[in-house]
């Protein structure tokens, strides 16, 4: 990642009574109610908050039913028309259930879908706007639509046949696939990974409604303790006495250039007058394309980064963001920023070509590398965020470490792309000393070794839809 930018919220934030005790970087926090009271202090002409940013719409949406209602809702689900969820559908239920998409209360109805496609935002009852740039929808086919008939409620089941949720007050409407693809990705070229997984062969109808999720979504993959909900993260930040939270999303291993940008962000926040800014290292944990490093290996690598002291465990929270990945560039990066607001982050680090990918047909990037950060500074519903550009980070051969690029001596810097990094690891070649911590690099090499042993060097299949 060659360049980074940070976003600074300009609104007032909720105030909390904060503990001064630090927990481990992967501690699980209980769900809490988000209180909304305000207090701010001034420092050097800038407003510095004493708490966490409030969620979109002022209240965090949580859609998991109470324990006392669980058996009742399971019984109701068994009596309703059924829709079988794909793995990606289940990931969206997870996203909605925990409030990442606040103020959405379920899969989008047509009015929400059209606002998202055409305006990248939703208008609330009080006239205010919140950002919403990617459709969160559930597709059904003609046969399912016929089976539902006049029912106003349906049950959602997972691939094992277990009830997951009830969708209430449903609305069924046409699935305009071409329009959805063109407006989300800016192209209808073949080969878009998310499109091929979830849209091309999906049904011709979308069904929206309010969700009642029967129990918290779990994957039983050894990583559920990392999957903190927005409410759990807010509780964790409060217990750590955080007066600012800055989030960094990535879907690749962390190298020292990433770490430089994260630590420099904290330094700048301290200079602004914050006393304890906390980093949310928040890798994407939903669907990713086949050639991305799988989540379990990324999490092993991230843990080594903290073990090796590249990032400070006391001021870093490592958690998994459950959203599927669209690779929709400037459109999708708005969703990534908006979701972190709901988790309490008032600062957001964004890199070069966020959520981008190579064009699926032509030999070029699908999106302009700078458009993501520019769009975020103008996006409707994200007015609380300001962009603070970073200088480019690269490997400084004279210092033997990652540093900010100095244009007066370009010959001293080496740019190591993600593709180059993966090639080195696959070939068991070492990167320059200071590019990545030794423990983290060892994990990456072990991952590519596992591919050779299991599939003759081929990348694993993408998560099936």
N, C-alpha and C positions, 0 to 999 in steps of 0.2 A: 504494500500500500504506500504510494509515493507521497501523498499529501493528505493532511487532515484539517478539520475545522471543528470548533466547539461552539455550542449554542448556549446562550445565556438567557434565562427566563427573566422577564421584566415585570411580572405580576406580583401581587402579594401572595404569601404562602401560609398554609395552616401552621399553627404553633403547637408544639407538643411539649410535655414534660419529659425531659430526656435524661437517660441514664448515662453515666460515664464509664460503664463497663464494656469492654470489648469481648465479642464472642469469636468463635472460629469462623473462617471465611465460608464455610458451607453449613452453618447452623440452620436448622429448620425452625421457623417461627410460627406461633399460633395465629389463627385468623383474628383480626381486630376490626372494630368499627372505626372508620376514618372520621375524626372530628374536624370541624371547619371553624377555627377561630383564627384571628390574624394579629400579627405583631411584626413590625419590621424595624430595623435600625439602619442608620446611615454610616457610611464609611467612605471618606475621600470622594464625596459627591455621588457615590453609587449606592443603590438600595441593596442591602444584604439581608436575606431572609433569615429568620431564626427557626424555621421548620421546613416541612416538606410541601411541595407544590400540590395544589388540590387537583383531584381527578377532573376530566372533562365533564361538564355539566354539574360539578360540585359534589357528586356522590358516586362512590364506586359501586358498580353493578356486580353482584354475585348471585349466580343462578343455581347453585347446588342446594337441594332441599334440606330441611332440618333432619337430623337423625331420626327423630320421632315420626317423620312422615315417610321414611324410606320404604318400609314394607308396603304401605298403602299405595305409593306411587308405582312400585313394582307390580302390584296386583292390577292397577289401572292399565299399565302399559301392556300387560298380557291380553287385555280385552279390546285393544285398539288396532286399527290397520297398521301394518308394520312397514318401515323403511329400513333396509340394511345399509349401514354406513361403511364406506371405504375407510382405509387407514387415514387418508387425508381429511375426509369428512369428520372423523373422530378427533383429529387434531384441531379442527375448527370448533367443534363442540367444546374441547378443552379451553381454547382461547376465549370463547364467549362465556363459558361458565365461570371463569375467574375474574372477568372484568377487564381484560386487556383491551377490548373493543368498546368499553364504556363510552357512550350511554346505550349501546345496542343491548337489547334484551333477548335476542335470538337471531336466527337466520333472517336475512333481510327480506322484507316485503317489497313490492314493486316500487313504491315511492322512495324508499331508502336506497334501493338498487339504482334507480335512475339518478338520484342526487349524487350518489357516489361516482357513477360513470361520467356524468356531465359536469359536475362542480367540484369533485374531490372533497366534498364536505356534506354535513347534515345540518339542517336548521332545526334548532330546538324550539320548544313551545314559547320560550320568552323572546324569540327572535334572534338569539345568538347563534353563532356557527361553531361547530367542532369539526376537526379534520376527519375525513374518512375517505381514503384514496383507493382502496382495493375492495371489490365486492366480496362479502362473506355470505355465500349462498349455498343452497342445497338443491341439487338437480335430481329430478325423477323422470321416468319414461312414461309413455302412453299407458302401459299396462298398470303401472303403479297409480297413475292419476285415476284410472278407471276404478281400481279397487278402493281408493279413498272415497270416491263418490261425493256425497254431501256431508261427510264427516268434517267436523271442525277441529278435531284433535287426531294426531297420529303418534305412534311410538317409534323411537329410533333404537335399533338394535345393532350390536357390534358383530364382527365376523364370526364370533363363537356362539352367537344366538342369545347373548345376554342383553337385557334391557338397559339402555344407557340414559335415555331422556324421553320426555313427552313434549311434543310441540303443540302449543295451544293457539286457538284463534287463527287458524292457518289461512293463508292466501296462496293460491296457485296461479302462476302467470307464465307467459311465454319466456323461453330462454333464448335471447337473441345472441347466439354464439359469436357470430362475426363481429357484431358491434361491441360486444364485451371484450373480445380479443383485441380489436383495433384500438379501442379507447384505453385499455389497460397497458398494452405493450407498445402501442404506436406502430404496429406492423401486424400483418397476418401471414408473414412468411412461415413456411413449414419448419418444424424442428424446435419450437419453443418448448422446453422441458415440461413446465407446469401445464401448458395447454394440452400437450399430448397425454399427460397423465390424468387430467381431470376434466377437460372440456370437450375435446374432439369427439370422444365416444360417449359423452354424457347424454342424459335425457334431454328432451326438447322443452321441458317445463322446469320452473323453479318453484320451490315451496318455502314460504317464509312463515314465521310465527314466533311466539314467546316460548322460551325454553324453560323447562323444569328438569334439571340434571339430577339423576337419582343418587349418584355418589361421585366423589372426586375422581377424575380420570387418572388412572395409573397405567404404566407400561410394563412394570415388573422386569425392567432391564438392568437393574442395579444402579440406575441414575435418578430414580424418583426423588431422592432426598435433595437433589440439586434443583428440582422444579418448584421453585417458590412462587406462589401466586403474588399478584400485586399487593394484596393485604398483608401477606407474610413478609414481603420485602419491606413494606412500610414499617412494619413492626421491628424488623431487623435493623433498619436504618435508625429508628428511634432508639433502640437499645444501644447502638453504637455511638449515640450522641452526635449524629450527623447533622450539620447545619447546611449542607449542600450535598447533592448526589449527582455525579456525572456518569453517564452510561456509555459503554462502548460495545457495539455489536460486531461480531465477525463470524465467518463460517470457515475460517482457516486457522491453522496453528498460529500462536502468538510468537512473533520474533521481537528482537530488541528494538526495532524501529517502532513497532506498536507500543512497546513498554515506554520508550522515550516520550511518545506523544501523551500517554496516559499520565506519567509522572510529571511531565511539564504542565499538563492541565491542572494537576493538583497544586503545583507550585504557584501558578497564576491565580488560582482561587484563594490561596493563602494570602497572596499579595493584595487581593481585593478586600480582605478583611474577614473571610471565613475562617473559623477556628478548627473545624474538623470535616473537610470535604471527603466523602467516601466514594470510591469507584465501584460501579456496578459493571463487572465484566460479564457480559450477557450473550453468550454464543447462541446462535439460532439452532433450535433443536427439532423442528418439524422436517417435512419433506425437503430434501436437497437433491440436486442432479447427481448422476452416477459418478462423475469424476471428482466430486468434492470429498474431502477426508471425512469418514463417518463420525458421527457424534461421539461414540464411546472413545474413539482414539483421540479426538480433539479434547475431550474432558481429561483424559490421562495427561495429555501434553500441557493443558492449562494448570493442572495440579503441580506438575514439575516446575512450571514457571514460578509458582508461589513458593514451593519447597526450596528452590535455588535462590530465592530472595530477589528475583528480578522485579517482582511486585510485592508490596508489603501486605501480608495476610490480615493485619489489624485494620487496615484502611481499604480493603478490597473484599467485596462480596461476589462470589462466583455463583451464578445461577443460570438456568437454561430457559430461554425464551421459546415457548412451544409452537410458535407460528410456522406453518409451511412457508417455503420460499418460492416467490413468483419469478424472480430475476427480471423485474419490470422497471428497473432503473429509477429515474426521478419520481415516477408515480409511486413505486413501492416504498422508497425511503421515507416518504411522508407517513406511511403506516408504521414503519419502524420507530420513528420519532414520537408519533402520537401515542403508541402503546406504552412507551417508557414514561411519558407524563403520568399515565394512570398508575404506574408503579412507584411514583414519587420522585422520579429523576427530573431535575430542573436544568440539567446541562447534558448536551448530547454531542459526542464526538462523531464526526462523519468524515469518511475518507474519499479518495479519488474513485470516481465511477461507482458510487454505492449501489448495491443491488443490481449491478450491471453484469453483462456477459458478452461473449463474442457473438457477432451476428450469426444466426444459424445457417445461413447460406453463403453470404459474402465474407471475404477475408478482411474484416474490420470489426471494431467495437460496435455493439448495437446502439449505445448511447454516448453522447458527448461526456467526457470524463468530468467536466466541471458543472454540468447541469444539475446534478443532485444537490450540491450545496447551495447553488443559486436558487433553485426551486424552493428549498426549505426556508430560505429567508423571505419568501413572498407568499407561501402557501396559505390559503384560507383556513382559519381555525388554528393556526400555529403562530398567531401573533405574539404569543408569550415567549417565543424563542428568537434570540438574536445570534447571528453567526460571528465567530471570531476566527479568522483564517490563521492557519499554522503555516510555517515554512515547510518546504519539502524535506522529508527525512530520507537519508541514504547512508550507505556504508562509507565511512571516512577512512581511506587507506592509511593516511598519515597518523591517525589516532588508534586505528585498529578497533573501531566500534561504530555503532550507528550514531549519526549526528545530523543536525539540521544542515541542509545543503548550503554551501557558500558559493554563489555564482562567480566570485572572483578567482576561484581555483577549481574549476569543474573537473580537471584531470585527476583530482584527488578522490573523487567520489565514484562509487560503484552502485548501480541500481540493480537490485536482485528482485525480480518479479516473482509472483506466486508460482508461475509456470517453471521458472528457473529453480526455485526452491524445491519444488516437487521432483524435478528432474535429478537434482543433486541427491536427494534422499533416496530416490528409486535406484540410483546407480551406486549408492553407498559412498558417495563422495562427500567430503566435509566442506561446509561453507567456511568463509573466512572467520577466524576467531572474533568473537564479539557480535556475530550476527544473530545467534540464538543461544540460549543457555544450553549447556551440554546435556542435561537431563531431558529437556524438551526435544532436542534434536534426536536423541536416542529413541524416544518414543516414535518419532516420525519415521525413522529408518526401520524400526520394528514393524510399523504398519505396512510399509511397502514390502518387507520380507514376508509378511503374512499373506500378501497377495500372490507372491511367487509360489508359496507353498500350497495355497488353496485353489488358485485358478490360473496357474501358469502366467502370472503377471497381468492378467486382465483386471480392470477395475470392477468392483462389485456392481450388481444391478441396483438401480434406484429403488426406493421404497415403492411398492406397488400401490396403485390407486384403488 
